Amino acid sequence: MFKSFSRLLPIIIFFSSLFCAEVTKSEINDPVFANKKRIPTSYLNSRKDLEDYIIGVGDELYIEFYPALELSSFFSVNEEGEVYLPRLNEVNVTGLTTSELEKLLEENYSEFLIAPDIKVRIAIFKETKVIVTGEVRYPGSYTFPAYKSASSSDFFNFEKKPQNNEIEKSYFPELEKNNFENPLEQKFAVELYSKSSQNISDVIRRAGGITSLSDLSRIEIIRDVPLGKGGGKKIAVVNLNEFLNEFESVNDLRIFDGDQIFIPTLKNKNKKQIAKSVITGLSPRFVEVNIYGRIENPGTFKIPLEGTLSDAIDITGPIKPLSGKVVLIRYSSDGSIETKKISYSATAPRGSKRNPYLKEGDLITIKNSVLGKTTGILREITEPLQGIYFTKELIESFGD
């Protein structure tokens, strides 16, 4: 019995493998199963992140002319918001998107070229100026440097193919390739520009990070609308909470020049998000404060984010005897200088009036007490008398 079964075992395994293969094959051929696995062709479509990017002063454009490819080159947007183009001379481009500029150029160049097809791409993005307000540590205006496009290498590797186009020669007889050489290649060569764009999280970092009252679920972004879409402003509300858990977020939108970002205030403090923001890099780990006066080691020191006055004094050493009140000087959110006199207590609760949280750049001075001042005055009075007494004693000792 056992011997006969052992002979049939290889046959059973063989037919079982065929059955499994057929099942797998049928699943692959099943349209329902295939639809679950297939990536839609729309996935390849451009995200069009720059669809509403508005061209302005400082942008560097790469314009490709077809069929006149020898005219393709780099063009700088000057202080007047214009670029100098062959045949058209000065052309105002500020306030337009790349797609709007393409349409206008094709209309203008149709006078000189047959069925012109013109492509406009941003080679270098201008400086990005952003205003951030609301519940961040340092609200204000921030400027990010110009940066080159990630696809800039495609522009430089582009080889212009020779064209036998009599129309181009007849309409542009005086134009040579050298007439439109642009110094942009030098700029790229010496790496004068940063290598990436900026997002909402980058702005928050520049503004000193979030606070325990920052509501990341309702961040408002106010952005300029292109002229072709009616102009004006538009507002978007994004949720950036997942950034604290996943280190990134699809809602961490790219910022454009002129954007305004507002971060609302929570009704109740959320202290846990401070620790998360430090781990994810949304907030700095340390802040620098300056502490002087009657302490052991005056100077500039780093303390942890949301550190208090007691943390700073622990680092600088104990307060000297006969010391008085502590004076805190800092810039407020409106740019004015704020001065506070603090009756410091090391045992006071963190964040209280007697042991406040410190911010980047705070200046702390520990003053003399009334008794300390009196002692100083007496020392100034008695020191000259002590000198006279010691001089008298010295003269008498020589006489002996």
C-alpha positions as CSV (number, residue, x, y, z in Angstrom):
1,M,0.0,0.0,0.0
2,F,2.7,2.5,1.0
3,K,4.9,1.5,-2.0
4,S,2.0,2.1,-4.4
5,F,1.3,5.5,-2.9
6,S,4.9,6.6,-3.1
7,R,4.8,5.8,-6.8
8,L,1.8,7.9,-7.3
9,L,3.2,10.9,-5.3
10,P,5.3,12.4,-8.2
11,I,2.3,12.2,-10.5
12,I,0.1,14.0,-7.9
13,I,2.7,16.8,-7.5
14,F,3.1,17.3,-11.2
15,F,-0.6,17.7,-11.8
16,S,-0.9,20.0,-8.7
17,S,1.7,22.3,-10.2
18,L,-0.1,22.5,-13.5
19,F,-3.3,23.4,-11.6
20,C,-1.7,26.2,-9.7
21,A,-0.1,27.6,-12.8
22,E,-3.5,27.6,-14.5
23,V,-5.1,29.4,-11.5
24,T,-2.3,32.0,-11.6
25,K,-2.6,32.5,-15.3
26,S,-6.4,32.9,-15.1
27,E,-6.0,35.6,-12.3
28,I,-3.6,37.5,-14.5
29,N,-5.9,37.3,-17.5
30,D,-8.9,38.2,-15.4
31,P,-9.8,41.9,-16.3
32,V,-10.9,42.7,-12.7
33,F,-7.6,41.4,-11.3
34,A,-5.6,43.2,-14.0
35,N,-7.4,46.5,-13.3
36,K,-6.3,46.3,-9.7
37,K,-2.7,46.0,-10.6
38,R,-2.5,48.2,-13.7
39,I,-1.2,51.8,-13.2
40,P,-3.5,54.2,-15.2
41,T,-1.8,56.0,-18.0
42,S,-2.9,59.3,-16.4
43,Y,-0.2,58.7,-13.8
44,L,2.4,59.8,-16.4
45,N,0.7,63.2,-16.8
46,S,2.5,66.3,-15.6
47,R,1.5,67.4,-12.1
48,K,1.7,71.0,-13.4
49,D,3.1,72.4,-10.2
50,L,4.2,75.5,-12.2
51,E,0.9,76.0,-13.9
52,D,0.3,79.2,-11.9
53,Y,3.9,80.3,-11.5
54,I,4.0,84.0,-12.4
55,I,7.1,85.2,-14.4
56,G,8.8,88.2,-12.8
57,V,12.0,90.2,-12.5
58,G,15.0,87.9,-11.9
59,D,13.6,84.9,-13.7
60,E,15.8,83.3,-16.4
61,L,13.8,81.8,-19.2
62,Y,14.8,79.1,-21.7
63,I,12.8,79.7,-24.9
64,E,12.8,77.0,-27.6
65,F,11.7,78.2,-31.1
66,Y,10.5,75.6,-33.7
67,P,11.2,75.4,-36.6
68,A,13.9,78.1,-35.9
69,L,15.8,76.0,-33.4
70,E,19.0,78.1,-33.8
71,L,17.1,81.0,-32.1
72,S,16.5,78.9,-28.9
73,S,18.4,80.4,-26.0
74,F,18.3,81.8,-22.5
75,F,16.6,85.1,-21.8
76,S,16.8,87.2,-18.6
77,V,13.8,89.1,-17.2
78,N,15.3,92.6,-16.5
79,E,14.3,95.2,-14.0
80,E,11.5,96.4,-16.2
81,G,10.0,92.9,-16.4
82,E,11.1,92.6,-20.1
83,V,13.1,90.1,-22.2
84,Y,14.9,91.0,-25.4
85,L,13.9,88.6,-28.2
86,P,15.0,88.4,-31.8
87,R,12.8,90.5,-34.1
88,L,10.4,91.5,-31.4
89,N,13.0,93.3,-29.3
90,E,11.8,94.3,-25.8
91,V,8.8,92.1,-24.7
92,N,7.0,92.6,-21.4
93,V,6.6,89.2,-19.7
94,T,6.0,90.0,-16.1
95,G,2.7,88.8,-14.7
96,L,2.4,85.9,-17.2
97,T,2.6,82.2,-16.8
98,T,4.8,80.1,-19.2
99,S,1.8,78.8,-21.0
100,E,0.4,82.3,-21.5
101,L,3.7,83.6,-22.8
102,E,3.9,80.6,-25.2
103,K,0.6,81.5,-26.8
104,L,1.4,85.2,-27.1
105,L,4.8,84.5,-28.7
106,E,3.4,82.0,-31.2
107,E,0.9,84.7,-32.3
108,N,3.6,87.3,-32.7
109,Y,6.1,84.9,-34.5
110,S,3.5,83.6,-36.9
111,E,4.3,86.7,-38.9
112,F,7.8,85.4,-39.4
113,L,7.6,81.6,-39.1
114,I,5.3,79.0,-40.5
115,A,3.3,77.3,-37.7
116,P,5.7,78.3,-34.9
117,D,5.8,76.0,-31.9
118,I,7.4,77.8,-29.0
119,K,8.1,76.3,-25.6
120,V,9.0,78.4,-22.5
121,R,10.6,76.9,-19.4
122,I,12.1,78.4,-16.3
123,A,15.8,77.9,-16.1
124,I,16.5,79.9,-13.0
125,F,13.7,80.8,-10.6
126,K,13.9,84.3,-9.1
127,E,14.2,85.1,-5.4
128,T,11.2,84.0,-3.4
129,K,9.8,86.5,-0.9
130,V,7.2,85.1,1.5
131,I,5.3,86.6,4.5
132,V,4.4,84.3,7.4
133,T,2.1,85.3,10.2
134,G,0.2,83.7,13.0
135,E,1.4,81.1,15.4
136,V,5.1,80.7,14.5
137,R,8.0,81.8,16.7
138,Y,9.2,84.7,14.5
139,P,6.5,86.0,12.1
140,G,7.8,88.2,9.4
141,S,9.0,88.5,5.8
142,Y,11.6,85.9,4.6
143,T,13.5,85.8,1.3
144,F,14.8,82.6,-0.2
145,P,17.6,82.8,-2.8
146,A,17.2,82.2,-6.5
147,Y,17.7,78.6,-7.6
148,K,18.1,76.7,-10.8
149,S,15.6,74.3,-12.3
150,A,16.1,70.6,-11.6
151,S,15.9,70.0,-15.3
152,S,18.4,72.7,-16.2
153,S,20.9,70.0,-17.4
154,D,18.4,69.2,-20.2
155,F,18.6,72.7,-21.5
156,F,22.4,72.7,-21.6
157,N,22.6,69.3,-23.2
158,F,20.2,70.4,-25.9
159,E,22.0,70.3,-29.3
160,K,20.6,72.5,-31.9
161,K,20.2,70.6,-35.1
162,P,21.1,72.4,-38.4
163,Q,18.0,73.6,-40.3
164,N,17.6,74.1,-44.0
165,N,14.8,76.7,-43.6
166,E,14.8,79.4,-46.2
167,I,12.1,81.3,-44.3
168,E,14.4,81.7,-41.3
169,K,17.3,82.9,-43.4
170,S,15.1,85.4,-45.2
171,Y,13.5,86.9,-42.1
172,F,16.5,86.7,-39.8
173,P,19.5,87.2,-42.1
174,E,21.5,89.3,-39.6
175,L,21.0,86.9,-36.6
176,E,23.9,84.8,-35.5
177,K,24.0,82.3,-32.7
178,N,26.5,84.4,-30.8
179,N,24.1,87.3,-30.7
180,F,22.0,85.5,-28.2
181,E,24.6,83.8,-26.0
182,N,23.7,84.3,-22.4
183,P,26.0,84.3,-19.3
184,L,23.7,81.9,-17.6
185,E,26.0,79.0,-18.3
186,Q,28.7,80.7,-16.2
187,K,26.3,81.1,-13.4
188,F,25.4,77.4,-13.5
189,A,29.1,76.5,-13.7
190,V,30.1,78.3,-10.5
191,E,26.9,77.1,-8.6
192,L,25.7,80.5,-7.5
193,Y,22.2,79.1,-6.9
194,S,20.6,76.7,-4.5
195,K,19.6,73.4,-5.9
196,S,16.0,73.0,-4.9
197,S,12.7,74.7,-4.4
198,Q,11.1,75.7,-1.1
199,N,7.9,74.4,0.6
200,I,5.7,75.4,3.4
201,S,7.9,73.5,5.9
202,D,10.9,75.5,4.8
203,V,9.2,78.7,5.6
204,I,8.1,77.5,9.0
205,R,11.7,76.5,9.7
206,R,13.0,79.9,8.7
207,A,10.4,81.5,11.0
208,G,11.8,79.6,14.0
209,G,9.4,76.6,14.0
210,I,6.1,76.1,15.5
211,T,4.8,76.6,19.0
212,S,2.6,74.5,21.3
213,L,-0.4,76.6,20.0
214,S,0.3,76.2,16.3
215,D,-2.7,74.7,14.4
216,L,-1.1,72.9,11.5
217,S,-4.5,71.4,10.3
218,R,-5.7,74.8,9.0
219,I,-2.7,76.6,7.4
220,E,-3.8,79.3,5.0
221,I,-1.9,80.1,1.8
222,I,-2.7,83.3,-0.1
223,R,-1.4,83.4,-3.6
224,D,-1.5,85.7,-6.6
225,V,-3.7,84.6,-9.5
226,P,-2.2,84.9,-13.0
227,L,-3.5,87.7,-15.3
228,G,-4.9,85.1,-17.7
229,K,-7.1,83.8,-15.0
230,G,-8.4,87.2,-13.9
231,G,-5.7,88.3,-11.5
232,G,-6.3,89.0,-7.8
233,K,-5.7,86.5,-5.0
234,K,-6.8,83.0,-4.1
235,I,-6.7,81.2,-0.7
236,A,-6.0,77.5,0.0
237,V,-6.3,75.7,3.3
238,V,-3.9,72.8,3.9
239,N,-3.4,70.2,6.6
240,L,0.3,69.7,7.5
241,N,-0.3,67.6,10.7
242,E,0.9,64.4,9.0
243,F,4.3,66.0,8.5
244,L,4.9,65.6,12.2
245,N,4.4,61.8,12.0
246,E,5.8,61.0,8.5
247,F,8.6,63.6,8.1
248,E,6.9,64.6,4.8
249,S,3.4,65.4,3.4
250,V,1.7,65.7,0.1
251,N,0.3,68.9,1.5
252,D,3.7,70.4,2.0
253,L,3.1,72.6,-1.0
254,R,5.7,74.4,-3.0
255,I,5.8,78.1,-2.3
256,F,5.9,80.9,-4.9
257,D,7.2,84.5,-4.8
258,G,4.6,86.7,-3.1
259,D,2.9,83.9,-1.1
260,Q,1.4,84.7,2.3
261,I,1.2,82.0,4.9
262,F,-1.0,82.2,8.0
263,I,-0.9,79.6,10.8
264,P,-3.9,79.7,13.2
265,T,-3.9,79.3,16.9
266,L,-5.1,76.2,18.8
267,K,-7.6,76.7,21.6
268,N,-5.6,74.5,23.9
269,K,-1.8,73.9,24.0
270,N,-0.4,70.8,22.4
271,K,3.0,70.3,23.9
272,K,3.5,66.9,22.2
273,Q,3.8,68.6,18.8
274,I,6.9,70.5,19.9
275,A,8.9,67.3,20.5
276,K,7.6,65.9,17.1
277,S,8.5,69.1,15.3
278,V,12.1,68.9,16.7
279,I,12.5,65.3,15.6
280,T,11.1,66.0,12.1
281,G,13.2,69.1,11.7
282,L,10.2,71.5,11.5
283,S,11.5,73.3,14.6
284,P,15.2,73.9,15.7
285,R,16.6,71.8,18.6
286,F,18.3,74.8,20.3
287,V,18.0,78.6,20.5
288,E,20.8,81.1,21.4
289,V,20.4,83.6,24.2
290,N,22.7,86.2,25.7
291,I,23.0,86.5,29.4
292,Y,25.2,89.1,31.3
293,G,25.5,90.7,34.7
294,R,26.0,89.2,38.1
295,I,26.5,85.5,37.1
296,E,29.6,83.3,37.0
297,N,30.0,82.9,33.2
298,P,28.3,85.6,31.1
299,G,28.1,85.2,27.4
300,T,26.0,83.7,24.6
301,F,24.7,80.2,25.2
302,K,22.5,77.6,23.5
303,I,19.5,76.2,25.4
304,P,16.9,73.7,24.2
305,L,13.8,74.9,22.3
306,E,11.2,76.1,24.9
307,G,14.0,76.4,27.5
308,T,13.3,78.7,30.4
309,L,15.3,81.3,32.3
310,S,16.3,78.6,34.9
311,D,17.8,76.5,32.1
312,A,20.0,79.4,31.0
313,I,21.1,80.2,34.5
314,D,21.9,76.5,35.1
315,I,24.3,76.6,32.1
316,T,25.9,80.0,33.0
317,G,26.5,79.2,36.6
318,P,24.8,80.5,39.8
319,I,23.7,84.1,40.3
320,K,26.2,86.0,42.5
321,P,25.2,87.1,46.0
322,L,23.6,90.5,46.4
323,S,21.9,90.3,43.0
324,G,18.7,91.9,42.2
325,K,16.0,91.5,39.5
326,V,16.5,90.0,36.1
327,V,15.8,92.2,33.0
328,L,14.7,90.4,29.8
329,I,15.0,92.4,26.5
330,R,13.6,90.9,23.2
331,Y,12.1,92.0,19.9
332,S,8.3,91.5,19.8
333,S,6.5,90.3,16.7
334,D,5.9,93.8,15.4
335,G,9.6,94.7,15.6
336,S,9.5,96.8,18.7
337,I,11.8,96.3,21.7
338,E,10.2,94.7,24.7
339,T,11.7,95.0,28.2
340,K,10.5,93.0,31.2
341,K,11.7,93.0,34.8
342,I,11.5,89.5,36.3
343,S,11.5,88.5,39.9
344,Y,13.3,85.3,39.1
345,S,12.7,82.1,41.1
346,A,14.4,78.9,40.2
347,T,11.5,76.9,41.7
348,A,8.8,78.7,39.8
349,P,6.8,76.7,37.2
350,R,8.3,76.6,33.7
351,G,6.8,79.2,31.5
352,S,5.5,81.3,34.4
353,K,6.2,85.0,35.0
354,R,9.0,84.3,37.3
355,N,10.6,81.6,35.1
356,P,9.6,82.5,31.5
357,Y,10.3,80.6,28.3
358,L,13.2,82.2,26.3
359,K,13.4,82.9,22.6
360,E,16.1,83.1,20.0
361,G,18.2,86.3,20.5
362,D,16.9,87.1,24.0
363,L,19.1,89.4,26.1
364,I,19.1,88.8,29.8
365,T,20.8,91.0,32.4
366,I,21.1,90.3,36.1
367,K,21.2,93.5,38.0
368,N,22.6,94.5,41.4
369,S,20.2,94.6,44.4
370,V,19.9,97.7,46.5
371,L,22.2,96.2,49.1
372,G,24.6,95.3,46.3
373,K,24.6,98.8,45.0
374,T,25.2,100.2,48.5
375,T,28.1,97.9,49.0
376,G,29.6,99.0,45.7
377,I,29.3,102.7,46.7
378,L,30.9,102.0,50.0
379,R,33.7,100.2,48.3
380,E,34.3,103.1,45.9
381,I,34.5,105.5,48.9
382,T,36.7,103.3,51.1
383,E,39.2,102.1,48.5
384,P,41.0,105.5,48.2
385,L,41.1,105.8,52.0
386,Q,42.6,102.3,52.2
387,G,45.2,103.4,49.6
388,I,46.2,106.4,51.8
389,Y,46.4,104.3,54.9
390,F,48.6,101.7,53.3
391,T,50.8,104.5,51.8
392,K,51.2,106.0,55.3
393,E,52.1,102.6,56.8
394,L,54.6,102.0,54.0
395,I,56.4,105.4,54.6
396,E,56.5,104.9,58.4
397,S,58.0,101.4,57.9
398,F,60.8,103.0,55.7
399,G,61.4,105.6,58.5
400,D,62.1,102.8,61.0
